[in-house]
């Protein structure tokens, strides 16, 4: 049940992406951008903060 709360925005995004009638290349680029912004960006921020806090 805890995983469902993090999966619902992704499922919603996939639903919108499927119903948008895009070419597969556009859909792939949009999916990669979604993953970079909503998944990887917070990880990079957490890493940068941890490195910054170690130096202080």
Secondary structure, 3 states (H helix, E strand, C coil): CHHHHHHHHHHHHHHHHHHCCCCHHHHHHHHHHHHHHHHHHHHHHHHHHHHHHHHC
